[in-house]
Amino acid sequence: MMRVRDYLKPWIPTLEKYVPGEYREGYIKLASNESNYGPSPKVVEAIRENAARSHVYPHLDDVVRRKCAKYAGVDADCVVVGNGSDELMELVLKTFDGGVAGFKPSYASYRLFPMMLGMQYSEVNLGRDFSFPVDEFIKKTKKSSICFIGSPNNPTGNVVGEEDLLKVLKEDKIVVLDEAYFEFHGKSLVRLTREYENLIVLRTLSKAFGLGGLRVGYAIGDPETMGYVSKLKPPFSIASISEVAALAALDDLGYMRGCVSKISRDRGRLYKALDSKFRAYPSRANFVLADVSPMTSQEFFNRMLEQKIIVRTFGKISGFEGDYVRVAVGTEKQNKKLIEALDKIRVR
């Protein structure tokens, strides 16, 4: 009798599924780095106006691409849009050959996608303070041809400096710089794509623009490089509702920047509140990572859950001391409730 398992690609049984942040109705969710201010009212209006046209296949890909390019300050042929940054990561891995490298801790998809495709993946630990050890990274990734670098990095919130990025670029590898949180940092290195054809910058409308549920991302790079990547993009990968929502969001930059300003302000307050009880790490994104030991991350999660607040547990990270949680910055009201909940904790 045939067994489906006999036809599996050999690496499939070893894969671990990605587990998203928990969601419970009526709870404050601070587990997935979303913008709890939500999308611009113009986005909601655009979705409502176009809902009845859901029978029409998506056809605004080029319009969205040009709008993203204008926002990024590049030519349209430098941009490929995709179903969130995740699809774009996968397209890059399908386009280019060789081993893949990243650092730890970082976004799980940098590791999961190469493994899904049967590609060799290696990673280098960040420093004890989560700084980027560029020389060690270069030394230990000599055999890799593709590198993933998050900046600001998830979950640590730190950034990789331009000097360090240039060192990696000059190693003649495909370097994927994930700038998903760049709006909260206020700085971008996308201008380097004009000089380095091996640099691909990923961005998303999921975070600062509040479109996490609609899945729109875009990649920026040298026109020839992006031309190769675009060949592997499936037709209609972005839903038509997502297209009109993306255009409306990019037409209301003032709303996005207002939300980013409030989140950046409250990020400092959240950091101070966490650091007064535990060891928190400075962040340039819309979240704060904290080592909550001597509590366990699960104990901290449960204490917050009692207050109807959901945070993200990372637990113990191999190669690092401590027990970690990541807390997204919510709305002003939500942050106040979180800080009140922190005040009730007595660390043993």
C-alpha positions as a Markdown table, in Angstrom:
| # | Residue | x | y | z |
|---|---|---|---|---|
| 1 | Met | 0.0 | 0.0 | 0.0 |
| 2 | Met | 1.2 | 3.5 | -0.9 |
| 3 | Arg | 2.4 | 5.7 | 2.0 |
| 4 | Val | 2.4 | 9.5 | 1.4 |
| 5 | Arg | 5.4 | 9.7 | 3.7 |
| 6 | Asp | 7.5 | 7.9 | 1.1 |
| 7 | Tyr | 7.1 | 10.8 | -1.3 |
| 8 | Leu | 8.0 | 13.5 | 1.1 |
| 9 | Lys | 11.0 | 15.7 | 0.5 |
| 10 | Pro | 13.5 | 14.5 | 3.1 |
| 11 | Trp | 13.7 | 17.7 | 5.1 |
| 12 | Ile | 9.9 | 18.1 | 5.6 |
| 13 | Pro | 9.6 | 16.0 | 8.7 |
| 14 | Thr | 12.2 | 18.1 | 10.5 |
| 15 | Leu | 10.4 | 21.4 | 10.0 |
| 16 | Glu | 8.8 | 23.2 | 12.9 |
| 17 | Lys | 5.6 | 25.2 | 12.2 |
| 18 | Tyr | 5.6 | 29.0 | 12.8 |
| 19 | Val | 3.4 | 29.8 | 15.8 |
| 20 | Pro | 1.9 | 33.3 | 15.6 |
| 21 | Gly | 1.2 | 35.5 | 18.6 |
| 22 | Glu | -1.9 | 34.4 | 20.6 |
| 23 | Tyr | -5.2 | 36.2 | 20.0 |
| 24 | Arg | -8.2 | 36.3 | 22.4 |
| 25 | Glu | -11.3 | 38.4 | 21.8 |
| 26 | Gly | -11.6 | 41.2 | 24.3 |
| 27 | Tyr | -7.9 | 41.1 | 25.3 |
| 28 | Ile | -5.2 | 43.7 | 24.6 |
| 29 | Lys | -2.9 | 42.0 | 22.1 |
| 30 | Leu | 0.7 | 43.1 | 22.4 |
| 31 | Ala | 2.2 | 39.9 | 21.0 |
| 32 | Ser | 2.6 | 40.5 | 17.2 |
| 33 | Asn | 4.1 | 44.0 | 16.8 |
| 34 | Glu | 0.9 | 45.3 | 15.1 |
| 35 | Ser | -0.1 | 48.9 | 15.2 |
| 36 | Asn | -3.1 | 48.9 | 17.5 |
| 37 | Tyr | -4.1 | 52.3 | 16.2 |
| 38 | Gly | -5.3 | 50.5 | 13.2 |
| 39 | Pro | -5.2 | 51.6 | 9.6 |
| 40 | Ser | -6.0 | 55.1 | 8.2 |
| 41 | Pro | -9.8 | 55.8 | 8.0 |
| 42 | Lys | -9.1 | 56.3 | 4.3 |
| 43 | Val | -8.1 | 52.6 | 4.1 |
| 44 | Val | -11.3 | 51.5 | 5.8 |
| 45 | Glu | -13.3 | 53.7 | 3.4 |
| 46 | Ala | -11.4 | 52.3 | 0.3 |
| 47 | Ile | -12.1 | 48.7 | 1.5 |
| 48 | Arg | -15.8 | 49.4 | 2.0 |
| 49 | Glu | -16.1 | 51.1 | -1.4 |
| 50 | Asn | -14.4 | 48.2 | -3.3 |
| 51 | Ala | -15.8 | 45.3 | -1.4 |
| 52 | Ala | -18.5 | 44.7 | -4.0 |
| 53 | Arg | -15.8 | 44.3 | -6.7 |
| 54 | Ser | -14.3 | 41.3 | -5.0 |
| 55 | His | -15.2 | 39.2 | -8.1 |
| 56 | Val | -12.6 | 41.1 | -10.2 |
| 57 | Tyr | -9.1 | 39.7 | -10.3 |
| 58 | Pro | -6.3 | 42.0 | -8.8 |
| 59 | His | -5.1 | 44.4 | -11.5 |
| 60 | Leu | -3.4 | 47.2 | -9.6 |
| 61 | Asp | 0.0 | 45.6 | -9.0 |
| 62 | Asp | 1.9 | 48.2 | -11.2 |
| 63 | Val | 0.0 | 51.1 | -9.5 |
| 64 | Val | 0.9 | 49.8 | -6.1 |
| 65 | Arg | 4.5 | 49.3 | -7.2 |
| 66 | Arg | 4.8 | 52.8 | -8.4 |
| 67 | Lys | 3.3 | 54.2 | -5.2 |
| 68 | Cys | 5.7 | 52.2 | -3.1 |
| 69 | Ala | 8.6 | 53.3 | -5.2 |
| 70 | Lys | 7.6 | 57.0 | -4.8 |
| 71 | Tyr | 7.4 | 56.5 | -1.0 |
| 72 | Ala | 10.8 | 54.8 | -0.9 |
| 73 | Gly | 12.4 | 57.4 | -3.3 |
| 74 | Val | 13.4 | 55.0 | -6.0 |
| 75 | Asp | 12.4 | 54.2 | -9.6 |
| 76 | Ala | 9.5 | 51.8 | -10.1 |
| 77 | Asp | 11.7 | 49.2 | -11.8 |
| 78 | Cys | 13.6 | 48.9 | -8.5 |
| 79 | Val | 10.5 | 47.6 | -6.7 |
| 80 | Val | 8.6 | 44.3 | -6.5 |
| 81 | Val | 5.5 | 44.1 | -4.4 |
| 82 | Gly | 4.4 | 40.9 | -2.7 |
| 83 | Asn | 2.0 | 39.2 | -0.3 |
| 84 | Gly | 3.8 | 40.5 | 2.7 |
| 85 | Ser | 7.5 | 40.5 | 3.2 |
| 86 | Asp | 7.3 | 36.7 | 3.7 |
| 87 | Glu | 6.5 | 36.1 | 0.1 |
| 88 | Leu | 9.3 | 38.3 | -1.0 |
| 89 | Met | 11.8 | 36.4 | 1.2 |
| 90 | Glu | 10.6 | 33.2 | -0.4 |
| 91 | Leu | 11.0 | 34.7 | -3.9 |
| 92 | Val | 14.6 | 35.7 | -3.2 |
| 93 | Leu | 15.4 | 32.2 | -2.0 |
| 94 | Lys | 13.9 | 30.7 | -5.1 |
| 95 | Thr | 15.8 | 33.1 | -7.3 |
| 96 | Phe | 19.3 | 32.7 | -6.0 |
| 97 | Asp | 21.3 | 29.6 | -5.2 |
| 98 | Gly | 23.6 | 28.6 | -2.3 |
| 99 | Gly | 23.6 | 28.5 | 1.4 |
| 100 | Val | 21.7 | 31.0 | 3.6 |
| 101 | Ala | 22.9 | 32.7 | 6.8 |
| 102 | Gly | 21.4 | 34.9 | 9.5 |
| 103 | Phe | 21.9 | 35.7 | 13.1 |
| 104 | Lys | 20.2 | 34.7 | 16.3 |
| 105 | Pro | 17.9 | 35.8 | 17.8 |
| 106 | Ser | 16.0 | 37.2 | 14.8 |
| 107 | Tyr | 12.8 | 36.7 | 12.8 |
| 108 | Ala | 11.9 | 33.0 | 12.6 |
| 109 | Ser | 11.2 | 33.1 | 8.8 |
| 110 | Tyr | 14.8 | 33.8 | 8.0 |
| 111 | Arg | 15.5 | 30.3 | 9.2 |
| 112 | Leu | 12.2 | 28.6 | 8.3 |
| 113 | Phe | 12.0 | 29.6 | 4.6 |
| 114 | Pro | 15.4 | 28.2 | 3.6 |
| 115 | Met | 14.6 | 25.0 | 5.5 |
| 116 | Met | 11.2 | 24.7 | 3.7 |
| 117 | Leu | 13.1 | 24.9 | 0.4 |
| 118 | Gly | 15.8 | 22.4 | 1.5 |
| 119 | Met | 18.5 | 25.0 | 1.5 |
| 120 | Gln | 21.4 | 24.9 | 4.0 |
| 121 | Tyr | 21.0 | 27.5 | 6.8 |
| 122 | Ser | 23.5 | 28.6 | 9.3 |
| 123 | Glu | 23.3 | 31.3 | 12.0 |
| 124 | Val | 25.6 | 33.3 | 14.2 |
| 125 | Asn | 24.7 | 34.4 | 17.7 |
| 126 | Leu | 24.5 | 38.1 | 18.3 |
| 127 | Gly | 26.6 | 39.6 | 21.1 |
| 128 | Arg | 25.6 | 39.3 | 24.8 |
| 129 | Asp | 24.0 | 42.7 | 24.5 |
| 130 | Phe | 22.5 | 41.7 | 21.2 |
| 131 | Ser | 24.9 | 43.8 | 19.1 |
| 132 | Phe | 25.8 | 42.6 | 15.7 |
| 133 | Pro | 29.3 | 40.9 | 15.7 |
| 134 | Val | 30.1 | 41.8 | 12.1 |
| 135 | Asp | 33.6 | 40.3 | 11.9 |
| 136 | Glu | 32.5 | 37.0 | 13.4 |
| 137 | Phe | 29.4 | 36.9 | 11.2 |
| 138 | Ile | 31.6 | 37.3 | 8.1 |
| 139 | Lys | 34.0 | 34.7 | 9.2 |
| 140 | Lys | 31.4 | 32.1 | 10.0 |
| 141 | Thr | 29.2 | 32.6 | 6.9 |
| 142 | Lys | 31.9 | 32.3 | 4.2 |
| 143 | Lys | 30.1 | 29.4 | 2.6 |
| 144 | Ser | 26.8 | 31.1 | 2.5 |
| 145 | Ser | 25.7 | 33.1 | -0.6 |
| 146 | Ile | 22.5 | 34.8 | 0.9 |
| 147 | Cys | 22.4 | 36.7 | 4.2 |
| 148 | Phe | 19.3 | 37.9 | 6.1 |
| 149 | Ile | 19.8 | 40.9 | 8.3 |
| 150 | Gly | 16.9 | 42.5 | 10.2 |
| 151 | Ser | 17.4 | 46.2 | 11.1 |
| 152 | Pro | 15.7 | 47.1 | 13.4 |
| 153 | Asn | 15.9 | 43.5 | 14.4 |
| 154 | Asn | 13.0 | 41.4 | 15.7 |
| 155 | Pro | 12.9 | 40.6 | 18.6 |
| 156 | Thr | 15.8 | 42.6 | 19.9 |
| 157 | Gly | 15.0 | 46.1 | 18.5 |
| 158 | Asn | 18.6 | 47.0 | 17.7 |
| 159 | Val | 19.9 | 48.2 | 14.4 |
| 160 | Val | 22.8 | 47.2 | 12.2 |
| 161 | Gly | 25.0 | 50.2 | 11.3 |
| 162 | Glu | 25.8 | 51.3 | 7.8 |
| 163 | Glu | 29.5 | 50.5 | 8.3 |
| 164 | Asp | 28.8 | 47.0 | 9.3 |
| 165 | Leu | 26.3 | 46.4 | 6.5 |
| 166 | Leu | 28.9 | 47.6 | 4.0 |
| 167 | Lys | 31.4 | 45.1 | 5.3 |
| 168 | Val | 28.9 | 42.3 | 4.6 |
| 169 | Leu | 28.0 | 43.7 | 1.2 |
| 170 | Lys | 31.6 | 43.7 | 0.1 |
| 171 | Glu | 31.8 | 40.0 | 0.8 |
| 172 | Asp | 29.9 | 39.5 | -2.5 |
| 173 | Lys | 26.8 | 37.9 | -1.1 |
| 174 | Ile | 23.1 | 38.5 | -1.7 |
| 175 | Val | 22.3 | 40.6 | 1.3 |
| 176 | Val | 18.6 | 40.9 | 2.3 |
| 177 | Leu | 18.1 | 43.8 | 4.6 |
| 178 | Asp | 14.7 | 43.6 | 6.3 |
| 179 | Glu | 13.5 | 47.1 | 7.2 |
| 180 | Ala | 10.1 | 46.1 | 8.4 |
| 181 | Tyr | 10.3 | 48.5 | 11.3 |
| 182 | Phe | 12.3 | 51.3 | 9.7 |
| 183 | Glu | 9.6 | 54.0 | 10.2 |
| 184 | Phe | 10.0 | 53.6 | 14.0 |
| 185 | His | 13.8 | 53.9 | 13.7 |
| 186 | Gly | 13.5 | 56.9 | 11.3 |
| 187 | Lys | 16.5 | 55.9 | 9.2 |
| 188 | Ser | 16.8 | 53.7 | 6.1 |
| 189 | Leu | 19.8 | 52.3 | 4.1 |
| 190 | Val | 17.7 | 51.9 | 0.9 |
| 191 | Arg | 20.0 | 54.4 | -0.9 |
| 192 | Leu | 22.7 | 51.8 | -0.9 |
| 193 | Thr | 20.8 | 49.7 | -3.5 |
| 194 | Arg | 21.9 | 52.3 | -6.1 |
| 195 | Glu | 25.5 | 51.3 | -5.5 |
| 196 | Tyr | 25.3 | 47.6 | -4.6 |
| 197 | Glu | 23.3 | 45.3 | -6.9 |
| 198 | Asn | 23.6 | 42.5 | -4.3 |
| 199 | Leu | 21.5 | 44.5 | -1.8 |
| 200 | Ile | 17.8 | 43.8 | -1.5 |
| 201 | Val | 15.8 | 45.8 | 1.1 |
| 202 | Leu | 12.5 | 44.5 | 2.3 |
| 203 | Arg | 9.7 | 46.7 | 3.7 |
| 204 | Thr | 6.1 | 46.1 | 4.7 |
| 205 | Leu | 2.8 | 48.0 | 5.2 |
| 206 | Ser | 2.0 | 45.6 | 8.1 |
| 207 | Lys | 3.6 | 47.6 | 10.9 |
| 208 | Ala | 3.6 | 51.4 | 10.7 |
| 209 | Phe | 0.7 | 51.5 | 8.2 |
| 210 | Gly | -1.4 | 49.0 | 10.2 |
| 211 | Leu | -2.2 | 46.6 | 7.4 |
| 212 | Gly | -1.0 | 43.4 | 9.0 |
| 213 | Gly | -4.2 | 41.6 | 8.1 |
| 214 | Leu | -4.0 | 42.5 | 4.4 |
| 215 | Arg | -0.4 | 41.3 | 3.7 |
| 216 | Val | 1.3 | 43.8 | 1.5 |
| 217 | Gly | 5.1 | 44.1 | 1.3 |
| 218 | Tyr | 7.6 | 45.4 | -1.2 |
| 219 | Ala | 11.3 | 44.7 | -2.0 |
| 220 | Ile | 13.7 | 47.3 | -3.3 |
| 221 | Gly | 16.9 | 46.7 | -5.2 |
| 222 | Asp | 18.9 | 47.1 | -8.4 |
| 223 | Pro | 16.6 | 47.0 | -11.4 |
| 224 | Glu | 18.3 | 43.9 | -12.9 |
| 225 | Thr | 18.3 | 42.1 | -9.6 |
| 226 | Met | 14.6 | 42.8 | -9.0 |
| 227 | Gly | 13.8 | 41.8 | -12.6 |
| 228 | Tyr | 15.1 | 38.3 | -11.8 |
| 229 | Val | 13.1 | 38.2 | -8.5 |
| 230 | Ser | 9.9 | 39.3 | -10.3 |
| 231 | Lys | 10.0 | 36.4 | -12.7 |
| 232 | Leu | 9.1 | 34.0 | -9.9 |
| 233 | Lys | 6.2 | 36.0 | -8.5 |
| 234 | Pro | 2.9 | 34.2 | -9.0 |
| 235 | Pro | 0.0 | 36.0 | -10.7 |
| 236 | Phe | -2.5 | 37.8 | -8.4 |
| 237 | Ser | -0.4 | 37.2 | -5.3 |
| 238 | Ile | -1.9 | 40.4 | -3.6 |
| 239 | Ala | -5.7 | 40.4 | -3.2 |
| 240 | Ser | -7.6 | 43.2 | -4.9 |
| 241 | Ile | -8.8 | 44.6 | -1.5 |
| 242 | Ser | -5.2 | 44.6 | -0.3 |
| 243 | Glu | -4.2 | 46.6 | -3.4 |
| 244 | Val | -6.8 | 49.4 | -2.8 |
| 245 | Ala | -6.0 | 49.4 | 0.9 |
| 246 | Ala | -2.3 | 49.8 | 0.2 |
| 247 | Leu | -2.9 | 52.7 | -2.2 |
| 248 | Ala | -5.2 | 54.5 | 0.4 |
| 249 | Ala | -2.6 | 54.0 | 3.1 |
| 250 | Leu | 0.2 | 55.4 | 1.0 |
| 251 | Asp | -2.0 | 58.4 | 0.2 |
| 252 | Asp | -2.4 | 59.2 | 3.9 |
| 253 | Leu | 1.2 | 59.4 | 5.2 |
| 254 | Gly | 0.2 | 62.0 | 7.8 |
| 255 | Tyr | -1.9 | 59.5 | 9.6 |
| 256 | Met | 0.8 | 56.9 | 9.6 |
| 257 | Arg | 3.4 | 59.3 | 10.8 |
| 258 | Gly | 1.1 | 60.5 | 13.6 |
| 259 | Cys | 0.7 | 56.9 | 14.8 |
| 260 | Val | 4.5 | 56.3 | 14.6 |
| 261 | Ser | 5.1 | 59.4 | 16.6 |
| 262 | Lys | 2.8 | 58.2 | 19.4 |
| 263 | Ile | 4.3 | 54.7 | 19.4 |
| 264 | Ser | 7.9 | 56.0 | 19.4 |
| 265 | Arg | 7.0 | 58.3 | 22.4 |
| 266 | Asp | 5.4 | 55.5 | 24.4 |
| 267 | Arg | 8.2 | 53.0 | 23.5 |
| 268 | Gly | 10.4 | 54.9 | 25.9 |
| 269 | Arg | 7.8 | 54.8 | 28.6 |
| 270 | Leu | 7.4 | 51.0 | 28.1 |
| 271 | Tyr | 11.1 | 50.5 | 28.2 |
| 272 | Lys | 11.5 | 52.4 | 31.5 |
| 273 | Ala | 8.6 | 50.5 | 33.1 |
| 274 | Leu | 10.0 | 47.1 | 32.1 |
| 275 | Asp | 13.6 | 48.0 | 33.0 |
| 276 | Ser | 12.5 | 49.1 | 36.4 |
| 277 | Lys | 11.5 | 45.5 | 37.2 |
| 278 | Phe | 13.6 | 43.4 | 34.9 |
| 279 | Arg | 16.3 | 43.9 | 32.2 |
| 280 | Ala | 14.9 | 45.6 | 29.2 |
| 281 | Tyr | 16.8 | 46.3 | 25.9 |
| 282 | Pro | 16.6 | 49.7 | 24.1 |
| 283 | Ser | 14.6 | 49.4 | 20.9 |
| 284 | Arg | 14.3 | 51.2 | 17.6 |
| 285 | Ala | 11.2 | 49.3 | 16.6 |
| 286 | Asn | 7.6 | 49.2 | 18.0 |
| 287 | Phe | 8.3 | 46.7 | 20.7 |
| 288 | Val | 10.6 | 46.1 | 23.7 |
| 289 | Leu | 12.4 | 42.9 | 24.6 |
| 290 | Ala | 13.0 | 42.1 | 28.2 |
| 291 | Asp | 14.7 | 39.3 | 30.2 |
| 292 | Val | 12.1 | 38.7 | 33.0 |
| 293 | Ser | 14.2 | 36.3 | 35.1 |
| 294 | Pro | 14.1 | 35.3 | 37.9 |
| 295 | Met | 10.5 | 34.9 | 36.7 |
| 296 | Thr | 10.0 | 32.6 | 33.8 |
| 297 | Ser | 8.5 | 34.0 | 30.6 |
| 298 | Gln | 5.5 | 31.8 | 31.0 |
| 299 | Glu | 4.9 | 33.2 | 34.6 |
| 300 | Phe | 5.1 | 36.7 | 33.2 |
| 301 | Phe | 2.8 | 35.8 | 30.4 |
| 302 | Asn | 0.2 | 34.4 | 32.8 |
| 303 | Arg | 0.4 | 37.4 | 35.1 |
| 304 | Met | -0.3 | 39.7 | 32.1 |
| 305 | Leu | -3.1 | 37.4 | 30.9 |
| 306 | Glu | -4.8 | 37.8 | 34.3 |
| 307 | Gln | -5.0 | 41.5 | 33.3 |
| 308 | Lys | -6.3 | 40.6 | 29.9 |
| 309 | Ile | -3.0 | 41.5 | 28.2 |
| 310 | Ile | -1.3 | 39.2 | 25.8 |
| 311 | Val | 2.5 | 39.4 | 25.3 |
| 312 | Arg | 4.9 | 37.2 | 23.3 |
| 313 | Thr | 7.0 | 34.6 | 25.1 |
| 314 | Phe | 10.4 | 33.7 | 23.7 |
| 315 | Gly | 11.6 | 31.7 | 26.8 |
| 316 | Lys | 15.2 | 30.8 | 27.0 |
| 317 | Ile | 17.2 | 31.5 | 23.9 |
| 318 | Ser | 20.0 | 29.0 | 23.2 |
| 319 | Gly | 23.4 | 30.7 | 23.7 |
| 320 | Phe | 22.0 | 33.5 | 25.9 |
| 321 | Glu | 21.3 | 33.7 | 29.6 |
| 322 | Gly | 17.8 | 34.8 | 30.7 |
| 323 | Asp | 14.1 | 34.2 | 30.0 |
| 324 | Tyr | 12.6 | 36.5 | 27.4 |
| 325 | Val | 9.4 | 38.2 | 26.5 |
| 326 | Arg | 8.6 | 40.7 | 23.8 |
| 327 | Val | 6.0 | 43.4 | 24.4 |
| 328 | Ala | 4.6 | 45.5 | 21.5 |
| 329 | Val | 3.8 | 49.1 | 22.1 |
| 330 | Gly | 0.0 | 49.6 | 22.0 |
| 331 | Thr | -2.2 | 52.6 | 22.1 |
| 332 | Glu | -1.7 | 55.2 | 24.8 |
| 333 | Lys | -4.6 | 53.7 | 26.8 |
| 334 | Gln | -3.3 | 50.1 | 26.4 |
| 335 | Asn | 0.2 | 51.1 | 27.4 |
| 336 | Lys | -1.1 | 52.7 | 30.5 |
| 337 | Lys | -2.9 | 49.5 | 31.5 |
| 338 | Leu | 0.2 | 47.4 | 30.8 |
| 339 | Ile | 2.3 | 49.7 | 33.0 |
| 340 | Glu | -0.3 | 49.4 | 35.8 |
| 341 | Ala | -0.1 | 45.7 | 35.5 |
| 342 | Leu | 3.7 | 45.8 | 35.7 |
| 343 | Asp | 3.4 | 47.9 | 38.9 |
| 344 | Lys | 1.6 | 45.0 | 40.5 |
| 345 | Ile | 4.5 | 42.5 | 40.0 |
| 346 | Arg | 6.8 | 41.8 | 42.8 |
| 347 | Val | 9.9 | 40.1 | 41.6 |
| 348 | Arg | 11.0 | 37.4 | 44.0 |
